[in-house]
Amino acid sequence: MSRLYPDRPFLAASFAVFRDDRVLLGSRAMPPNDTLYSIPGGVVEAGETLEEAALRELFEETGVRAQSLGFTGWSQFIDRDEEGKVRRHFVIASFAGVWISGEGQASEELPTLRWIDLKQAEQLMLTQGLLPILQKGLELVEATR
């Protein structure tokens, strides 16, 4: 099924990885999210759990491996064209955890990557609903200390 003008939403998963109280954020290559920062993520493949998909997408998009600490929330991305028709629709389950390895390499999908703390993240243009997900992720990390 094409991701453009879908008959139903796509299920996606994303992952907020924390390293020394900093989270890895990136901006997407393609509009409309090319000016916004978000966490790595993508569509869940058949047979994958949401958490597996989130960790796979993290590695594929950044080269970073992480240990998941749990679910941090969900969000939706709905993009409509000029006529109001749904051009793209994703329901995204988000997870967070701690860094294991990899420095974070920019990729075709995420050409800009930054390790930043949440105070810095608050100053950026973020995808809708991301800040509460990042805050919950940091709480999960802090609870393991």
N, C-alpha and C positions, 0 to 999 in steps of 0.2 A: 504494500500500500504506500502511495506517495505521502510524504510528510507535508506537502502543500495541499491545501484544501481537503483535509481528511474528513472521513465520514464520522470519526469518533476521535477522542483524545488519545495521544500516545502516552504510555507510562514511561517515566524516566526516573533516574536516581542520581543524586549528587553527593559529594563528600567534602567536608571541611576538615582539612588536616592541619593540626596545630604542632608547632615546633617552638619551644622556648617562648610560650605565650603569644606567638605570632601565627597568623593563619595565611595560607597560600591562596591568593586571589588572582584571577586573570580576567582579561577582556576577550570576548569572542571575536573571531575574524569577520563574521558576516553580520550585516545589519538585520534587525534593528538593535541588537545588543552589543555592537562593536564599541559603543561609547560608555558602556556600563561594566562594572566589575562584578564578578560572580565566582562561584566555586566550580571546580571541574564536575562534569556530569554528562549523561547522555541516556539514550533509550535502553531500556531493559530488554535483553535478548531472551528468547524462549528457553526455559529450563534454568534460568538464573534467579536467585533470590534478589530482592531489592538491594540488600547489603553487598552481595557479590558484584552486582552491576555497578554500584557506586565505587567500590574499590578498583574494579577493572577500568572504569572510565578515568579515575584518578591516575592510574598508572599509564594508560594509553595516552592521555593528554599532557602529562607532566613528567613521567618517569619516576614519580614518587610512590613509594610503598608506605602503607600505614596500617596501624591496628585500630579497628573500629571499637568505639566505646558505646555506641548506641544511636538510636533514632533521635533526630532533632526537630522534626516537623515536616510539613508538606507545603507546597506552594503550587500555583498554576501560572502558566504563561499562555495567554490567548492573544493572538495577533490577528487583527481584522484589516482587510483591504479597504480601499476608498469607498466601496459600495456597502461596507459593513459585513461582508462575508468572512467567515473564519478562514484565515490563510494558514495558520498554525495553531495547534492546541496541545500543550503538554501538561500533565499532572506529574509533579516531581516530589519524590520522597527523598529527604535529606538525612545524612548520617554525619557523624563527626568522630574523630579519633586522633591518635598521636602518631607523629612521624616515626618511621623506621629507617628509611633510606631514600637516597636520591635528593638532588639539590633543587629540582624543579626546572625543567627545560621547556622553553617556549615551544609550541607546536603549531601546526597548520590551523588547528581549531582554536587554540589559545595563544596568540602571538605575543601577548604581554602577560608576564607573571610577576607578582610581588609578594614577598613575605612581609606582612605588616601586622601591627597590633590593632585591637578593636577601636581604639581612639582614632587612629589614622584611617581605619575603614569607615568610620562615621563621617569623615570628611570627603569621601569619594562618592561618585554616583554609582549606587549599587542596584542590582536587579531587585524588583519589587519583592518585599517580604524577606529579604536576605538577612538583615540585621538581627532579628529575633532568633533566627536559625544559628547565626554565629555566636550570639550570646549564650544560647543553650549549649552549643558545642563547647565553649570555654568552661561553662559550669561542669560539664561532664569531665573535662580534662582536670579541672581543679579538684574534683571529688576523688580522683585517683591518687592524689598526692598525700 
